[in-house]
Amino acid sequence: YNNLLNLYAKRGDVSSAEALFSQMQLLDTADVFSYTILQNCLQKRFMSRGRNRDLKDLHRAEEVLSQLVSKYESSGFRDSRFRPNNVTFGTVISMYALSDKLLK
């Protein structure tokens, strides 16, 4: 599934990526890579809009990160499939930096 998700992300097809990601969550096949790929897809669309950036993409990427962290917490911090990494956090941080909204 991650390969197909990555294909959608590289094409910038956020709606298809979101749909596949939802299916992956239902099938319990989503892992840290899935979450990160979806964030990267949102980041790509966010960056492609230049000065007309839509903060919805930023907020959705943050929501995806929050879901991942919650899954990791609910596993008692033991399930490495959901352990966020520097890329996962870095994607959201770079989006905030680009949006000039570093402080919430």
C-alpha positions as CSV (number, residue, x, y, z in Angstrom):
1,Y,0.0,0.0,0.0
2,N,2.8,2.4,0.8
3,N,4.1,2.2,-2.7
4,L,0.7,3.3,-4.2
5,L,0.4,5.9,-1.5
6,N,3.8,7.3,-2.5
7,L,2.8,7.3,-6.1
8,Y,-0.2,9.5,-5.3
9,A,2.0,11.7,-3.2
10,K,4.6,12.2,-5.9
11,R,1.8,13.1,-8.4
12,G,0.4,15.6,-5.8
13,D,-2.9,13.7,-5.8
14,V,-4.0,14.5,-2.2
15,S,-7.6,13.2,-2.5
16,S,-6.5,9.8,-3.7
17,A,-3.7,9.7,-1.1
18,E,-6.2,10.6,1.6
19,A,-8.7,7.9,0.4
20,L,-6.1,5.2,0.3
21,F,-4.7,6.3,3.7
22,S,-8.2,6.0,5.2
23,Q,-8.5,2.4,3.9
24,M,-5.1,1.6,5.2
25,Q,-6.1,2.8,8.7
26,L,-9.2,0.7,8.6
27,L,-7.2,-2.4,7.5
28,D,-4.5,-1.5,10.2
29,T,-1.8,-1.5,7.6
30,A,-0.8,2.2,8.0
31,D,2.6,2.7,9.7
32,V,5.0,5.6,10.3
33,F,6.0,5.5,6.6
34,S,2.3,5.8,5.6
35,Y,1.7,8.8,7.8
36,T,4.9,10.5,6.6
37,I,4.1,9.9,3.0
38,L,0.7,11.5,3.5
39,Q,2.3,14.5,5.2
40,N,4.8,14.8,2.4
41,C,1.9,14.8,-0.1
42,L,0.2,17.6,1.8
43,Q,3.5,19.5,2.0
44,K,4.0,19.2,-1.7
45,R,0.6,20.8,-2.4
46,F,1.2,23.4,0.3
47,M,4.5,24.4,-1.3
48,S,3.2,24.4,-4.8
49,R,0.8,27.2,-4.1
50,G,3.4,29.8,-3.4
51,R,2.0,32.9,-1.7
52,N,-1.5,31.5,-1.9
53,R,-0.8,28.7,0.5
54,D,-3.8,27.2,2.2
55,L,-3.3,26.6,5.9
56,K,-5.7,23.6,5.7
57,D,-2.9,21.5,4.3
58,L,-0.7,22.6,7.3
59,H,-3.4,21.8,9.8
60,R,-4.2,18.4,8.1
61,A,-0.5,17.5,8.2
62,E,-0.4,18.4,11.9
63,E,-3.5,16.3,12.5
64,V,-1.9,13.3,10.8
65,L,1.2,13.7,13.1
66,S,-1.1,13.9,16.1
67,Q,-2.9,10.7,15.0
68,L,0.5,9.0,14.7
69,V,1.7,10.1,18.1
70,S,-1.6,9.0,19.6
71,K,-1.2,5.5,18.1
72,Y,2.3,5.3,19.4
73,E,1.2,6.4,22.9
74,S,-1.7,3.9,22.9
75,S,0.8,1.1,22.2
76,G,2.6,2.0,25.4
77,F,5.4,3.5,23.3
78,R,6.3,-0.1,22.2
79,D,5.0,-0.5,18.7
80,S,7.8,0.8,16.5
81,R,5.4,0.8,13.5
82,F,4.0,4.1,14.9
83,R,7.2,5.7,16.3
84,P,7.5,9.1,14.8
85,N,10.9,10.0,13.3
86,N,12.8,13.2,12.4
87,V,11.2,13.3,8.9
88,T,7.7,13.0,10.4
89,F,8.2,16.0,12.7
90,G,10.4,17.9,10.2
91,T,7.7,17.9,7.6
92,V,5.3,19.8,9.8
93,I,8.0,22.1,11.2
94,S,9.0,23.1,7.7
95,M,5.4,23.8,6.7
96,Y,5.1,26.1,9.7
97,A,8.3,27.8,8.8
98,L,7.0,28.4,5.3
99,S,3.7,29.7,6.6
100,D,5.3,32.3,8.9
101,K,3.2,30.8,11.7
102,L,5.9,29.3,14.0
103,L,4.0,30.3,17.1
104,K,0.5,29.0,17.6
